[in-house]
Every structure is written in structure tokens, then in C-alpha cells.
Amino acid sequence: MRGMPKRKLDWPSEVLARFVLGFEGTRVTDELASLLEAGLGGVAVFARNYRSVDELRALTAEIRGAAPMPVLIGMDQEGGKQFALTPPFTIWPSAAALGRIGDAALVEQIAGAMGRELRAAGANLDFAPMLDLHIQPESPITHERSFGADPKLVATMGRAFARGLHVGGVLACAKHFPGHGDTRTDPHLDLPMFSGTFERLEAAELIPFAAATADSVPLIMTAHILLPQVDAARPASLSRRILTGLLREQMGFQGMIIADDLGMGAIAKTFGAGQAAVETFAAGADLAMLCHDESAIAPAIDAVARALEAGRFDADEWNANRARIERLRDAAELGVDESAAPNARSAADARDEIIGCDAHRELSEIAFRRANEARD
């Protein structure tokens, strides 16, 4: 891993447990293996990390084998073309297309199939569903990835999607709180700004997240967005007013808060990796992602370790967060019994039969046909 130490540093496991990291290559490097052995919380796997399903399965097995305890293995599978898995995984309509259909039962079926395929490949976490509203037509984030502009519709579809993933054996991660569908800036490049009031948030953007919270969705991912009428000093991912005050205390969310990739331009252009990591945990996040800038990993982990030693974090909150992480990692590995698949001869055969199977392709064809009919 470029930017990572060639030897195992003396970072506490309780600090490493709070990071989900991306990496380059198709094999677990010595550096990543060292972090996993020391307690790393999770790994985000992208298309750059595998060239075939067999290679992906080998990689996820290698990740598990390097970790002495359950580890999160997350992938992006939203359907559509942008954040989705390619063949031989089943191809699904986008969230926008599913929103046009408006059939929650169908969405739950599709998400269940997605979950089974992810699980068969060795993943246990899907960074979905996306609950941002598609209010701004020029939004580079929500176009085709959002279920729509109607908060109630997005809430209904999002709840169905999360239920389906649960049935399929993987954890759902609702994103991006508190929503950035009414902005035109891509947070991968720069910091979006939402100028609306808190009352506007309550009446629109927060409705899908309130529904997800009511359904006990296991994870909610933050949005890198500035809301000056709520917190003028910090973007949502680093704002205690938003993560603890709003999401935890006011909305009653009891699951895991995961900060989106801190290496994205929205954060990296203003805050260093170390400062951003410390501030997101001080704000109330349980986990933080660093997926595309490996040079930021060591400074971020080191800064959090120093902040913990200096007493920067509330001890009770830190311990409560640590307990949530342990429960989540255990839950991630429970999943479903893959050997219980219909007509399965073995767990390996069952996995081979799941990805891109006839039943999933037939469901996909039905969904695409209905999406086309809804467009017409």
C-alpha cells in the first residue's frame, strides 16, 4: 500500500477498528495484512481490486484470513451504471428507474438478490441505499442514483432496499446524511453547500433518513456538505451539531455512523487527513473511510491515536462507539447460510449458482421492462 508503513506501527486496535480502508492491487499486501491483524475495522473493495469473480472471492477470503476477528468487507452495489457491479453479476435498473416504477415489493426482491450475490462473492456490507433526494436536476451525484424527488417515495423505496439487503445476508448503509440532492457540486471534487433552513430539512431531506432510523438500518453514511444555517463552521461529516445533535439525539439513530471517504475533495481541500479523522470522531462518527488516497492513511490513523492518548475524545462516547463497532462486525459475519441455497450441492456450488443466476436475470428483465413502461 503506497503511503503505508513497511512495518506494523504501534497503533491501538481500538483506533484501527474505526477505519475502513481502500487499497490498490488484487491481493492483500503485507501492510494491509498487518493492519487487519492489528484490528482494522473494514476494507472497501472496488472494481480496481479484482478482474473476475474467482479473483474477488480469493481476495475477500484473504482479507478474512488476515483478520483475527470479523471484518467489514464493503462494496458499492446500487444498481444502474455508476456505482454497481458488472457482469457476471446481475445487471439491475438504476434507483431512478426503480423510483419511477414505485413498487416497494419489487425493490425488496431486487435488493435481496443483490445481497445474495454480494454475500456469494464474500462481501458483507453494501454501501446502499442512497436516500438523497433528486431535487436539483443538475446534481452530478443524484442523477440516476436517487429514487426521486418525493421524500415519501424515497423513504419507501429506501426502506424496501435495506430490508432486501438484510434478507440477502449483507448490511445496508443508508447514505448520504443529511442529504445533498439540492446541490450542484460533486463532493469528490469540492465542498457542496446547502443554504436551506433546518425546517426545510425536516420537511424534505430528513424524511427518508427518519424512516431508515425507524427501521433500525445498521449504518448511515455522512454527506460531505456544508449547511450554514445548521452549522456554518463544519461540513456535516465533521459537525457534532449534525451527527450527534441531530442524527443521534434528535432522530434517535442507534446504529453506526460512517464518514464518507475523507480523502474526497470536499474535505481534503480544507482539512488535512489527520484533522478530518479526529474531527469526524469527535463529532460522533463511529467509522471513517479512506479509500482512494493511500498517502492519507497513516497520517489519519496516527492523528486519531495521538488524540485518543491526549484525551480529545469523550471516554464514555468512545467506549459506546467501540461496543457498537464490535456488535456490527459480529453481525456482518452472521449473514445467511449459503449452503441453504436451493438445490445446493455444497457451499461453493451454491455461491457459483447465485451470481448471475437465471432467477436473478429473470427478475432483472422484469424490472427493466417495467422501468421502460414507466418511462413511456
C-alpha positions as CSV (number, residue, x, y, z in Angstrom):
1,M,0.0,0.0,0.0
2,R,1.7,3.2,-1.2
3,G,2.0,5.6,1.7
4,M,1.6,3.0,4.4
5,P,4.4,1.9,6.7
6,K,6.5,-1.1,5.8
7,R,6.3,-2.3,9.3
8,K,3.5,-2.6,11.8
9,L,3.2,0.6,13.8
10,D,2.1,0.7,17.4
11,W,-1.4,1.9,16.8
12,P,-4.1,0.7,19.3
13,S,-6.6,-1.8,17.9
14,E,-9.4,0.4,19.2
15,V,-8.2,3.1,16.8
16,L,-7.7,0.8,13.8
17,A,-11.1,-0.6,14.4
18,R,-12.6,2.8,13.4
19,F,-11.2,2.8,9.9
20,V,-12.5,1.3,6.6
21,L,-9.7,1.4,4.0
22,G,-9.4,1.0,0.3
23,F,-6.2,-0.2,-1.4
24,E,-4.6,-0.7,-4.8
25,G,-4.0,-4.1,-6.3
26,T,-5.7,-7.5,-6.3
27,R,-4.0,-9.2,-3.4
28,V,-3.8,-8.3,0.3
29,T,-0.4,-6.6,0.8
30,D,1.8,-7.2,3.8
31,E,0.9,-3.7,5.0
32,L,-2.8,-4.3,4.8
33,A,-2.5,-7.7,6.3
34,S,-0.6,-6.1,9.2
35,L,-3.4,-3.6,9.8
36,L,-6.0,-6.4,9.6
37,E,-4.1,-8.5,12.1
38,A,-3.9,-5.5,14.4
39,G,-7.7,-4.8,14.3
40,L,-8.6,-2.8,11.2
41,G,-12.3,-2.3,11.1
42,G,-13.0,-2.9,7.4
43,V,-11.9,-2.9,3.8
44,A,-13.7,-1.3,0.9
45,V,-13.4,-3.3,-2.3
46,F,-13.7,-1.6,-5.7
47,A,-13.5,-2.7,-9.4
48,R,-9.8,-2.0,-9.4
49,N,-9.2,-4.8,-6.9
50,Y,-10.4,-7.8,-9.0
51,R,-10.7,-9.0,-12.6
52,S,-13.0,-11.9,-12.1
53,V,-15.4,-13.3,-9.6
54,D,-12.9,-16.0,-8.6
55,E,-10.3,-13.4,-8.0
56,L,-12.8,-11.4,-5.9
57,R,-13.7,-14.4,-3.8
58,A,-10.0,-15.2,-3.3
59,L,-9.4,-11.6,-2.2
60,T,-12.3,-11.4,0.3
61,A,-11.2,-14.8,1.7
62,E,-7.7,-13.4,2.0
63,I,-9.0,-10.4,3.8
64,R,-10.9,-12.5,6.3
65,G,-7.9,-14.8,6.7
66,A,-5.6,-11.9,7.7
67,A,-8.0,-10.7,10.4
68,P,-8.3,-12.5,13.8
69,M,-11.9,-11.2,14.2
70,P,-14.8,-10.4,11.9
71,V,-14.1,-7.6,9.5
72,L,-16.3,-5.4,7.3
73,I,-15.9,-6.0,3.6
74,G,-17.9,-3.4,1.7
75,M,-18.8,-2.8,-1.9
76,D,-20.9,-0.4,-3.9
77,Q,-23.9,-2.1,-5.4
78,E,-26.7,0.4,-6.1
79,G,-27.8,-0.8,-9.5
80,G,-27.6,1.3,-12.6
81,K,-24.3,2.2,-14.3
82,Q,-22.3,4.3,-11.9
83,F,-22.0,2.5,-8.6
84,A,-22.8,-1.1,-9.5
85,L,-21.1,-4.4,-10.1
86,T,-20.6,-5.6,-13.7
87,P,-21.2,-9.0,-15.3
88,P,-21.2,-11.8,-14.4
89,F,-23.1,-10.1,-11.5
90,T,-26.7,-9.5,-12.5
91,I,-27.3,-6.0,-14.0
92,W,-30.1,-4.1,-12.4
93,P,-32.0,-0.9,-13.2
94,S,-30.9,2.3,-11.5
95,A,-32.5,3.7,-8.4
96,A,-34.1,6.4,-10.6
97,A,-35.7,3.7,-12.7
98,L,-36.9,1.8,-9.7
99,G,-38.4,5.0,-8.3
100,R,-40.4,5.5,-11.5
101,I,-41.8,2.0,-11.1
102,G,-42.7,2.8,-7.5
103,D,-43.1,-0.9,-6.4
104,A,-41.5,-1.4,-3.0
105,A,-42.0,-5.2,-3.1
106,L,-40.0,-5.3,-6.4
107,V,-37.3,-3.2,-4.9
108,E,-37.0,-5.5,-1.9
109,Q,-36.8,-8.5,-4.2
110,I,-34.0,-6.9,-6.2
111,A,-32.1,-5.8,-3.2
112,G,-32.4,-9.3,-1.8
113,A,-30.8,-10.7,-5.0
114,M,-28.1,-8.1,-4.8
115,G,-27.4,-9.1,-1.2
116,R,-27.2,-12.8,-2.1
117,E,-24.7,-12.1,-4.9
118,L,-22.6,-9.8,-2.7
119,R,-22.5,-12.5,0.0
120,A,-21.6,-15.1,-2.5
121,A,-18.6,-13.0,-3.5
122,G,-17.5,-12.6,0.1
123,A,-18.8,-9.1,0.9
124,N,-20.9,-8.4,3.9
125,L,-21.7,-4.7,3.5
126,D,-23.4,-2.8,0.7
127,F,-22.8,1.0,0.6
128,A,-26.5,1.5,-0.3
129,P,-29.3,2.5,-0.4
130,M,-28.8,6.1,-1.4
131,L,-31.5,8.3,0.2
132,D,-30.5,11.7,-1.2
133,L,-33.4,13.4,-2.9
134,H,-33.0,14.3,-6.6
135,I,-34.2,17.9,-6.3
136,Q,-31.5,19.6,-8.3
137,P,-31.7,18.4,-11.9
138,E,-28.0,19.3,-12.5
139,S,-26.8,17.3,-9.5
140,P,-23.9,15.1,-10.5
141,I,-24.5,12.9,-7.5
142,T,-28.2,12.1,-7.5
143,H,-28.8,11.8,-11.3
144,E,-29.9,8.2,-11.9
145,R,-28.7,7.3,-8.4
146,S,-31.7,8.7,-6.4
147,F,-35.1,7.1,-6.2
148,G,-36.6,10.6,-6.9
149,A,-37.5,14.0,-5.5
150,D,-40.5,12.9,-3.4
151,P,-39.3,12.3,0.2
152,K,-42.0,9.8,0.9
153,L,-41.3,7.8,-2.2
154,V,-37.6,7.8,-1.5
155,A,-38.3,6.7,2.1
156,T,-40.5,3.8,1.0
157,M,-38.0,2.6,-1.7
158,G,-35.1,3.0,0.7
159,R,-36.7,1.0,3.4
160,A,-37.5,-1.7,0.9
161,F,-34.0,-1.8,-0.4
162,A,-32.5,-2.0,3.1
163,R,-34.9,-4.8,4.0
164,G,-33.9,-6.8,0.9
165,L,-30.2,-6.5,1.7
166,H,-30.9,-7.8,5.2
167,V,-32.7,-10.8,3.8
168,G,-29.9,-11.3,1.3
169,G,-27.4,-11.5,4.1
170,V,-25.5,-8.2,3.9
171,L,-25.6,-5.0,5.9
172,A,-27.2,-1.9,4.4
173,C,-25.7,1.5,4.7
174,A,-28.1,4.4,4.0
175,K,-26.4,7.5,2.5
176,H,-25.6,10.4,2.5
177,F,-26.9,12.1,5.6
178,P,-28.4,14.7,5.8
179,G,-28.8,14.6,2.0
180,H,-27.2,16.6,-0.8
181,G,-29.7,16.3,-3.6
182,D,-30.3,20.0,-3.8
183,T,-26.7,20.9,-4.7
184,R,-24.7,21.0,-8.0
185,T,-21.2,20.4,-6.7
186,D,-19.6,17.0,-6.7
187,P,-18.1,16.3,-3.3
188,H,-15.5,14.2,-4.9
189,L,-14.1,17.5,-6.2
190,D,-15.2,20.3,-3.9
191,L,-17.5,21.1,-0.9
192,P,-21.2,21.4,-1.8
193,M,-23.3,23.9,0.1
194,F,-27.0,23.6,1.1
195,S,-28.4,27.0,2.0
196,G,-31.8,25.8,3.2
197,T,-33.1,26.0,6.8
198,F,-33.4,23.3,9.3
199,E,-37.2,23.4,8.8
200,R,-36.7,22.7,5.1
201,L,-34.5,19.7,6.0
202,E,-37.2,18.3,8.4
203,A,-39.8,18.7,5.7
204,A,-37.9,17.0,2.9
205,E,-34.3,15.7,3.1
206,L,-34.6,14.1,6.6
207,I,-37.7,12.1,5.9
208,P,-36.0,9.1,4.2
209,F,-33.4,9.0,6.9
210,A,-36.0,9.2,9.7
211,A,-37.7,6.2,8.0
212,A,-34.4,4.3,7.9
213,T,-33.7,5.1,11.5
214,A,-37.2,3.8,12.4
215,D,-36.3,0.5,10.7
216,S,-33.0,0.3,12.5
217,V,-30.8,0.4,9.5
218,P,-27.4,-0.7,10.7
219,L,-25.3,2.1,9.1
220,I,-25.8,5.7,7.9
221,M,-23.1,7.3,5.8
222,T,-22.4,11.1,6.1
223,A,-22.5,13.7,3.4
224,H,-19.6,16.0,2.8
225,I,-21.8,19.1,2.6
226,L,-21.9,22.5,4.3
227,L,-25.2,23.5,5.8
228,P,-24.5,27.1,7.0
229,Q,-28.0,27.6,8.6
230,V,-27.4,24.5,10.7
231,D,-23.6,24.6,11.3
232,A,-21.7,27.3,9.5
233,A,-18.3,26.2,10.8
234,R,-18.2,22.5,9.8
235,P,-19.4,20.3,7.0
236,A,-21.9,17.6,8.0
237,S,-19.2,14.8,8.2
238,L,-17.3,16.8,10.8
239,S,-20.2,18.5,12.6
240,R,-21.1,17.5,16.1
241,R,-24.3,19.5,15.8
242,I,-25.4,17.4,12.9
243,L,-24.0,13.9,13.7
244,T,-24.6,13.9,17.5
245,G,-27.1,16.6,18.0
246,L,-29.4,15.9,15.0
247,L,-28.8,12.3,14.0
248,R,-28.1,10.7,17.4
249,E,-30.0,12.8,19.9
250,Q,-32.9,14.3,17.9
251,M,-33.6,11.5,15.4
252,G,-32.6,8.7,17.8
253,F,-30.3,6.8,15.5
254,Q,-28.7,3.9,17.4
255,G,-26.7,2.3,14.6
256,M,-23.3,3.1,13.1
257,I,-22.4,6.5,11.7
258,I,-19.7,6.1,9.0
259,A,-18.0,9.1,7.5
260,D,-17.7,9.0,3.7
261,D,-14.2,9.0,2.2
262,L,-12.2,11.7,4.0
263,G,-9.9,11.9,1.0
264,M,-12.6,13.4,-1.2
265,G,-12.0,17.0,-2.4
266,A,-14.9,18.3,-0.3
267,I,-12.8,17.5,2.9
268,A,-9.2,17.2,1.6
269,K,-9.1,20.7,0.2
270,T,-9.8,22.3,3.6
271,F,-8.8,19.8,6.2
272,G,-5.8,17.5,6.4
273,A,-6.4,13.8,6.7
274,G,-5.4,13.8,10.4
275,Q,-7.6,16.8,11.3
276,A,-10.6,15.4,9.4
277,A,-10.3,12.0,11.0
278,V,-10.1,13.4,14.5
279,E,-12.9,15.9,13.9
280,T,-15.3,13.3,12.5
281,F,-14.9,11.0,15.5
282,A,-15.2,14.0,17.9
283,A,-18.4,14.9,16.0
284,G,-19.9,11.5,16.7
285,A,-18.9,9.2,13.8
286,D,-18.1,5.6,14.6
287,L,-16.2,4.8,11.4
288,A,-14.3,6.7,8.8
289,M,-13.4,5.7,5.2
290,L,-10.2,6.4,3.4
291,C,-10.4,4.7,0.0
292,H,-8.5,6.5,-2.8
293,D,-5.6,8.3,-1.3
294,E,-3.3,5.8,0.5
295,S,-0.8,8.6,1.4
296,A,-3.5,9.9,3.8
297,I,-4.0,6.7,5.7
298,A,-1.0,6.8,8.1
299,P,-1.4,10.5,9.0
300,A,-5.1,10.0,9.7
301,I,-4.6,6.9,11.9
302,D,-1.7,8.5,13.7
303,A,-3.6,11.7,14.4
304,V,-6.5,9.8,15.9
305,A,-4.2,7.6,18.1
306,R,-2.5,10.8,19.4
307,A,-5.9,12.5,20.0
308,L,-7.1,9.4,22.0
309,E,-4.0,9.4,24.1
310,A,-4.4,13.2,24.7
311,G,-8.0,12.7,26.0
312,R,-9.5,14.5,23.0
313,F,-12.5,12.2,22.8
314,D,-15.2,11.7,25.4
315,A,-14.4,8.4,27.1
316,D,-18.0,7.3,27.5
317,E,-18.8,8.0,23.9
318,W,-15.6,6.4,22.7
319,N,-16.4,3.2,24.6
320,A,-20.0,3.2,23.4
321,N,-18.8,3.6,19.8
322,R,-16.3,0.7,20.3
323,A,-19.1,-1.6,21.5
324,R,-21.2,-0.7,18.5
325,I,-18.3,-1.5,16.2
326,E,-17.8,-4.9,17.8
327,R,-21.5,-5.7,17.5
328,L,-21.6,-4.6,13.9
329,R,-18.6,-6.7,12.9
330,D,-20.2,-9.8,14.5
331,A,-23.5,-9.1,12.8
332,A,-21.8,-8.6,9.4
333,E,-20.4,-12.2,9.5
334,L,-23.7,-13.8,10.5
335,G,-25.4,-13.3,7.2
336,V,-27.2,-16.3,5.7
337,D,-26.2,-19.9,5.3
338,E,-25.0,-20.0,1.7
339,S,-25.3,-23.8,1.7
340,A,-29.0,-23.5,2.2
341,A,-29.5,-22.2,-1.4
342,P,-32.0,-24.2,-3.5
343,N,-30.5,-27.4,-4.9
344,A,-27.1,-26.6,-3.4
345,R,-24.6,-29.5,-3.5
346,S,-22.1,-27.6,-1.4
347,A,-21.5,-24.0,-0.2
348,A,-19.1,-23.5,-3.1
349,D,-21.6,-24.8,-5.6
350,A,-24.3,-22.6,-4.0
351,R,-22.0,-19.5,-4.5
352,D,-21.4,-20.4,-8.1
353,E,-25.1,-20.8,-8.7
354,I,-26.1,-17.4,-7.2
355,I,-24.1,-14.8,-9.1
356,G,-25.9,-14.0,-12.3
357,C,-28.3,-17.0,-11.9
358,D,-31.4,-17.5,-14.1
359,A,-33.8,-16.4,-11.3
360,H,-31.9,-13.1,-10.9
361,R,-31.7,-12.5,-14.6
362,E,-35.4,-13.1,-15.0
363,L,-36.1,-10.6,-12.1
364,S,-33.8,-8.1,-13.8
365,E,-35.7,-8.5,-17.1
366,I,-39.0,-7.8,-15.4
367,A,-37.6,-4.8,-13.7
368,F,-36.1,-3.3,-16.8
369,R,-39.4,-3.9,-18.7
370,R,-41.4,-2.2,-16.1
371,A,-39.0,0.7,-15.9
372,N,-39.3,1.2,-19.6
373,E,-43.1,1.1,-19.4
374,A,-43.0,3.6,-16.5
375,R,-40.8,5.9,-18.7
376,D,-43.3,5.7,-21.5
